[in-house]
Amino acid sequence: METEEQQVDEAPPQETQPVVSQPPPPPISEIAQMVCGSCRRLLTYPPGAKHVQCSCCQTVNFVLEAHQVGQVKCDSCTTLLMYPYGAPSVRCSSCSFVTEVKDHNMRPPWSVQQGQPTAPSNSVH
């Protein structure tokens, strides 16, 4: 009778993978945030971006700079709402109430925005 030798297959030695370190996330001051206009998810993006695509619903959101938006409280639930300047009204994302913007949408005259000094008075004391 022949004897069979049993061979044990040894697993090949595991190759060590080099640890790839990822760059650290940018400092908080270099990250901007906005709420997706479709699904209301909070999005982060690098400052200066003009458009941000939502990773949840794939909606492409237009980024407005701080000087291009106004803020008003919802007339129903008092949630703080943001809207582009010039909008006559804004729909609340929480309760769907439509708030008329009215006086909240007025911009100061260009001379005030530019910080130009007022003309000196000609009064003599």
Stockholm file with secondary structure:
# STOCKHOLM 1.0

chainA/1-125         METEEQQVDEAPPQETQPVVSQPPPPPISEIAQMVCGSCRRLLTYPPGAKHVQCSCCQTVNFVLEAHQVGQVKCDSCTTLLMYPYGAPSVRCSSCSFVTEVKDHNMRPPWSVQQGQPTAPSNSVH
#=GR chainA/1-125 SS CCCCCCCCCCCCCCCCCCCCCCCCCCCGGGCEEEECTTTCCEEEECTTCSEEECTTTCCEEECCCGGGEEEEECTTTCCEEEEETTCSEEECTTTCCEEECGGGGCCCCHHHHTTCCCCCCCCCC
#=GC SS_cons         CCCCCCCCCCCCCCCCCCCCCCCCCCCGGGCEEEECTTTCCEEEECTTCSEEECTTTCCEEECCCGGGEEEEECTTTCCEEEEETTCSEEECTTTCCEEECGGGGCCCCHHHHTTCCCCCCCCCC
//
